[in-house]
Amino acid sequence: MPTTEETETVECFHCGVPVPCDDAETLDNNSYCYRCYNSRARTCEWCDSEHDRQNMSGHVCDTCAEDTYCCDSCGTRMPSDNTYSDNNGDGCYCESCYEDRDRDSISEPKSCDLIESYSYQPAPKFFSHTSIEPTRYANASERFQGLELELNTKNTQDDAGTISRSFGHHAYLKEDRSIGEGFELVTHPHTHVAVKELLQAAWKPTSGMTGYKSGNCGIHVHVSRSSFTAFQIEKLVVFINDTAHRSFIEAIAQRSSEQWAKFKVKTLGKCADGDRYSAINLNNTATIEFRIFRSSTRIERILKCLEFVDAACAFACWTGAQSLAIGDFDLWLSRHRKDYPALIAFIREKNLTGWLPVTCSHGGGRKCAN
C-alpha cells in the first residue's frame, strides 16, 4: 500500500500551534502561524523590515532605536553619528535644524526630569481597565485610544510633578517645542471606557495651566490601527474630510488649522497622501491619529474629543460606503447617545443640531431604519 508522506511542521512561536513549514511566517528568526503573524508583525519605519511587536521601540525596531536618534527640534530620525549638539553639548539636532538656527538660540532641554524628550517613545502599556494591570500586547480587534494633550504653563516643574503623580504609570510627559512653555501629556493606550475613567479620576489641572490661550496647543487622539479593516479606515477618512461636513467637524474640534491638521477632500481608494499634518494622519504604523482638536484644561472638553473620535470610528466601521453623510452620523449618534454624554452635551450647548440635516443619505428622517 502507498504511504502518505507526513508533512513537516514547526510550532508557532506565539500560540504553539503546529504549522506546516511551507506555510509558516518568520519574524526575528522565529516561526509563526498566519494568524499570529498578522497580529504581531510590525514594520520598522527606519529599516523597513518586519519584526515582532515585542521587539519594537515605538515605530522602529529595537536595533534601529539603538542606532538612530530623533532631532530634538523637528523630530526627524537620523543615524546617531549624524547628530549635532548645541554649544553646551546638550541636545541633538539634524544638520538642517542645526544650520537653520543661530547656535546660541537653540533651547536647552528643560531641567524638569519628569519631562521626557520629544523623541521619547516607551514600549506601550495596554489598559483594558484602569483597575487592572496593563499588558504589553493588545487584542488586535480591540479599539484602544491614546491621548496627547498639549499644555502651556509657566510653572513647568511644579505642574509636571502634579500631573505625573496623578496619572502614575498610565501616562508620561514629553517636550513639545511647538507649544513654547509647557509640556505634552501622553497616555498609554486605553480602551475608550478606561481612558475616560482615568481622566475623570486623575485630571487635576493647576490654576497656571492653560490649553489654548496661546493658540499653539492641540489635542491629538491615536486609535489602534489593527481594530480596523483598510476599507473602514478609508470610510472614516472620507467622512471626516468631506467638505459638506467641515463646519460641523470644526465646530466639534473648536478650531481649524491648515498648519497642523489640514482637511483634504478624499475618495474611497485614494485616502493616503503621506502628509502627517492632515486632519487624520495615516503615517503611523500602529495607529491612526486625529489631529483636529483644540486643547483645553476642562475635563468635559477633553472627554468630548475622545467621545467624538470613538463615535466617528464606530460609525465608520458600521455604516456602508453610500451612507457617509453627516445626517447618517446624526442618526447613528442619536441611537448611541447614552455612550457619549460629553459629546451630546457639547452639541446641545453649542446648538450644533442646527448644522445637521434632518435627512440621511437614504432620504429618511431621524427614524430612518437604514
N, C-alpha and C positions, 0 to 999 in steps of 0.2 A: 504494500500500500504506500502511496506517496506521503511524505511527511510534510507538514506545514512548518515553514521556517519561522521561528519565533522572532518577533520584532524587538529590536534592541531599544531599551528605554533609558531615560535619565530622570532623576527625581527633581521636581520643581523646587528651586532654592527657597521659595517663599511658602508655598502651601503643601509641599511634599507629595503632590500627586504625580504618579509616573507619566512621563510624556515620551512618545516616540522620538528618538534622537533627531530624525529628519524634520520634526515639527517644533522642536524646542527653539526658543529665542534666547539670545545671550546678552547679558548686561554685566559689565565689570567682571568678566570671566566666570560668571555663574549662569546656570541654565534655568529658564522659566517657562511655564506653560503660557499659552497665548493670552489667557485672561489676566494672569498676574503681570505679564509683561506690559499689557496695555494700561494697567492701573498704576504701575510703578515706574515705567520708563519716563525719563525727563531729558530734554535736550539742553546741553550746556550752551549758553549764549556766546561763549568765547571760542571754544574749540569745535562746536557744532557736532559733538559726538553724544551718543545716548548713554545714560547712566541710571542706576537705581536711585530713586529719590533720596534714600538714606545717605547716599554719597554725594549729595548736592549741598552747597552753601548758598542759599538763595537761588539765583538763576544761573550759577556756574558750578561746575563740578569742584570737588574739594581740591584736586590738583591745580586747577586753574586759579582757584581762590588764593592759593599759596603763592602762585607765580605772578599774580596781577594785583593792581590797586586801582581804586576809583578816585578820580580827581576830586579834591575837596571843594572845588568851585563849581564845576559843571556836571560832575558825576560820571564822566566818561571813563570806562575801564581801559587800562593800558598795562603793558608789561612793567613789572616793578622796577626794572632797571632803566625805564624811560621817564621816571618821575622827576619833578623839580621841586625844590624846597625854597621857602622864603629866606630872608636874611637871618632869621633866628634859628633856622634849621627845623622849624615846625611846619607841619602841613605838607601835603604832597599835591602837585598840580601837573596837569598835562602841559605840553610845550605851548599850546595856543593860549591857555589861560594865564600861564606864567608870563608870556610875552605881552599879552594884552593889558596887563596891569603894571602900574608902577610898583616895583618890588616892595617899596616901603608901605604901600597901601594895602597889601594883602593882609586880610584879617587874620589875627592869631586865633587858634582854637579857643573855644570857651573854656574857662577854668573849671566849670562845674563838671565833676567826674561822673555825674548821673546822666549826662547828655552824650550820647554816642556820636561818632562822626556821621556825615551824610551817607557814606558808603557802607555803614554797618548793616549787615543782613544776617541775623542769627537764624539758626535752624528753627522752623516754625513749630509751635506747640498748638495742637488742635483741641479746642474745648467744646465738647458737646453740651456741657452744663457747667455753670460756674462752681458748683459744689463737688464736681468730680475731677480728679486729677487728669491733666491733659495727656494726649497720646502723641507720638511722633508721626503717626501716619493717619490720614483721613480716609473715611469711606468715600470712594470715588464718586458715588452717586449723591452724596450729601452736600448741600449747599452751605458753604462757610463764608462769613464776611470778615474782612479786616478793615478797621477804621484808621485813617490817617487824619488827624486833627491838628491843623496849624494854628499856633497861638502866639500872640505878641505879649511880652511882659518886660518891664524894666527891672524886675526883681528875679532875674533868671534863676539864680542858685536856690533861693528860698522857695520859689514856686515849683521848681523842678523837684525839690525834696518833697513838697506836699503831694504833688501828683504821683510821683514814683512810689511813695509809701502807700498811697491809697489804692493804686492798681496792682501793686505787687508783681508777681510773675505773669500776670495776664497781659502786660504791655511793657513798652520801653520808650525812651525818649531819644530823639535824634536832632542833630543840627539841620537847619534848612536856611541857607543863605538868602533865599529869595524873600524871606519874611522879615529880615532885619533882626531886631532884638526879640528873642523868644526861642521857641523850640517846637518840635512836632511830636505829638503823642501818637504812637503806633500800637494798636492792639494785635496780639497774636490772633490767628483765625478762630472765630467762634461761630456757632450756629446763630441764626438770626435771633432766636429767643434768648440764647445765652449772652450775646453781646448787649442786648437791651437790659437784661438783668444786671450785667456787670456795670454798665453806665449808671443805672439807677442807684446802685449801691456805692459806687466808687467815685463818681464825678463830683469833685468838690473844688470848683474854681475859686481863686482868691480874688480880692477886690481889684488888684492891679492887673489882672489877666483880661485880655480882650481878644475877640475873634476876628473882627472885620473893620475896626475903626481905621486902621492904617490902609485898608484897601488891598493888602498884599496876601491875606490868608484865605485858605480854602479848606474844604473837606473833600477827601478822596475816599472812596469805598471800593475795596477789592472784593471780588466774588470768585470762588473756586471754579476754575475753567472746566474741570473734569465733570462737574454736575450738569453740563450742557452737552447737547449734540452740536455739531458745526452749524446745522440749519437753525437751531434755536438761538444761537448767538447772532446769526445774521438777522433773524426776525427782531431781536432786541435792538440791534444797532439801527436797523431801518426805522423802527418805531421811535426811538429817541431822536433821530436826526431829521425826521420828516418836517419840512418847513411849515406844514399846516399845524403842527404840534408845538412849534417853537415858543410861542407866547406862554403857553401853559407850562412847558418844561422849565423855561427860565423863571417863571413865577414861583414854581416849586423850589428851584435851585437858589432863588433870591440873588441871582447875578447872571451876567453874560460875560464871557471872557474869550476874546479872539486870540489872546496870547497863550492862555493856559488850558483852555477847553473849547476848542473850535468845533462848531457844528458844521457838518458837510452832508449834503444830500447823498443818501446811499440807496442802492438797489440790491435785491437778493442776488447773491453770487458775486457781488463786487463791493465788499464791505471793508476789506483790509487795505490800508494805504500807507502803512509804515510810519505814520505821524503819531508820536506818543502824546502830543499835546492836543489830542482830539477829545471830544466830549466823552466818548468811551474809547479808552486806549486798549488796543488788542495786541500790543507788542510783547507783553509779558508771557512767559511760558506757562505758568501755573495759574494765573488769574486774568480776569478782565477787570478793568479799572474805570469806575465812574469818577470823572474829574470836574463835574459841573457845579458843585455846591459852594456856596459862600460859607465861611466859617462862622462859628457862634460859640459863646460860652453858655447859652441857655440850653438846658437839658432837653426841653421839648423840641427845640430846633434840630439838635443833633439826632434825636430819635426819629424826627420827621424824615431826615435824609436817609437813614438806614431803612426805614419802612418803605419809602418810595423805591429804593433800589430793590428790596425784596419783592415788592408788589410788581414792579416792572419785569423782573426776572421770571416770576411765577406766571405772569400774564403771557410773556413771550413764549414760555415753554408750553403753555396750554392752548393758545389761540392758533388759528390757521393762518396761512400766508395771505389770504384775502380778507382777514379780519384784524388788521393792524391800525385801524383808525382810532383817534382819541376817544370817540364815542364808544367803541368796543371796550377800551380800557375802563371808561367810566362805568359801563355796565358790569364788567368783571369786578371792579373795585366795590361797587355797591353791594355785591353778594359776599364780599370778604371784609367788609368794613370793621368787623369786630377784631380782626387780626392786626389792624393798622390804626389804632386810636390817635396817635400823634399826627399822622398824615391827614386823617379825616378832619381832625380839629383845626389843622392849619388851613385846609381847603375851605372850611366853613368860616374861619376867622377872616381870611382874605377875600371871601366871597368869590372863590375861583370857579364855583359851579357855573357861573355865567360864561366862562370861557369854554365850557364843554358842550358840544352839540347834544340835542335831545335824541338824536337817532344814531344808530350804529351803521356799519358798512352794509348791513343787510336791509336797512331801511326801517327797522323796528324801533320801538321806543325803549324806555328803561326796563321794560318787562320782556324784551326780545328773548326768545328761547334759544337763539343760536349761540 
